[in-house]
Structure formats: structure tokens, C-alpha cells
Amino acid sequence: VRFDMVRNRIVFPVIDHIGRLVGIRVRNFNQSDIDAGRKYMPLWHNEELYNCPKMMVVYGYYQNRQILKRTKEAVVFEAEKSVLKYGSCFTMNKAVAVGGSAFSQYHGKILQDAGVERIVLAFDNDYNEEGDRFYGLRKMIREAKKVKEMGFEVELIYDWDGEYLGDKDAPIDLGRPIYSKLYRDRKALDEVLAEYEEEQSEIQTEQQEL
């Protein structure tokens, strides 16, 4: 991992689950790149693109596989930098990343083969264009349902009361104390779905009364 001072970006290798270098990615910090949707990109160097299929790579798995096997739990982030930051905050790094907000069957197969039983989703706190802060939560619930169908126990890390995380923040972005609180307040998927269904029922009741 290195910092490219000329282009204001981090450059990091992507290692697959058996230790092979399968790509190189960059995390841009120039706001113009971020606004243009180029926050995370494959490296383009000497007219060669070092791309890799994100849906087939569990970033951090190879480096953290022994801890994943021991704890039988994986904290799944969207971005690779969250795995690196988690490792700087905790001595036992059980974090991995899927390179976005989609959890594929291949991701599940890699983690199941390692004996992982519990997936803790810790996706970004995304808002939509209308400023709806629950937009990211709905995306995470959608993926959580898929993960549960793969046979995992599923829990969600989220800033339930909107006290800490802003738009695009990952749960680890504000450091160990805030992440630890969010982790302690995590909820099982079934609990989240029950609360969501109850909330939707109350909204429908209010609309009927009006």
C-alpha cells in the first residue's frame, strides 16, 4: 500500500482468497474524481488496466483468514480502506470488504469454506439524492436477506438514531470508540425486519385514518 502524492490517491494491491495478486486499485482523494464517481478505481498504468472482478474477491480474507476461522465471524464492509482502518484499530482483524454494496454467492462461498457462520454487515451510511438517510439501510437490508438465504446468521451495524455517521461514512470511519458503540448496538436481521414491518404498518394505519 502506498500514497501517490502526485495524483493524491492511495494505491493498494488486491489479493484473492488463495494469495494471488489479481488487481491493483486506487482510492482517489481529489473531489473532482469523487464527484465524477471515481472514488475507487482500478489502476491504469503504462496503458494497462489492473482490474479484477469485485464480485469474486473478498478483500482482506487472505490476510485475516486465521482470525475469521477462529472467530467464525466476518465484519463485511464495502470499501477496502475500511478493512485497513479496522486493522489499525483492533489487533484481531476480522474485517473484509466486497468492493461495493453487493454481496455475491462467490463471496459467501469463500467465507463459508473458512467456517464463517455469522456475517455482520457494516455498509456505508448512504443518503439518496433527496437526503433520505435510510437509503443505505434499505440497501443493506436487501443484501442481508440474500446473505441469510446463503445460510449465514446475519447482523447489521447501523447508526440507528443518526447520532454519528454522515452521508457516505462507513461505521469504522470515525475511529475505534464510535465503531465499538455501533458494533455493540448491532441488530439481527430478523429484529430489523420486524421493526420495519411494524413501522410500515403504523404508516399505513395513519394514511387510512387521514
Secondary structure, 3 states (H helix, E strand, C coil): CEEECCCCEEEEEEECCCCCEEEEEEEECCHHHHHCCCCEEEEEECCEEECCCHHHCCECHHHHHHHHHHHCEEEEECCHHHHHHHHHHCCCCCEEECCCCCCCHHHHHHHHHCCCCEEEECCCCCCCCCCCCCHHHHHHHHHHHHHHHCCCEEEECCCCCCCCCCCCCCCCCCCHHHHHHHHHCCEEHHHHHHHHHHHHHHHHHHHHHC
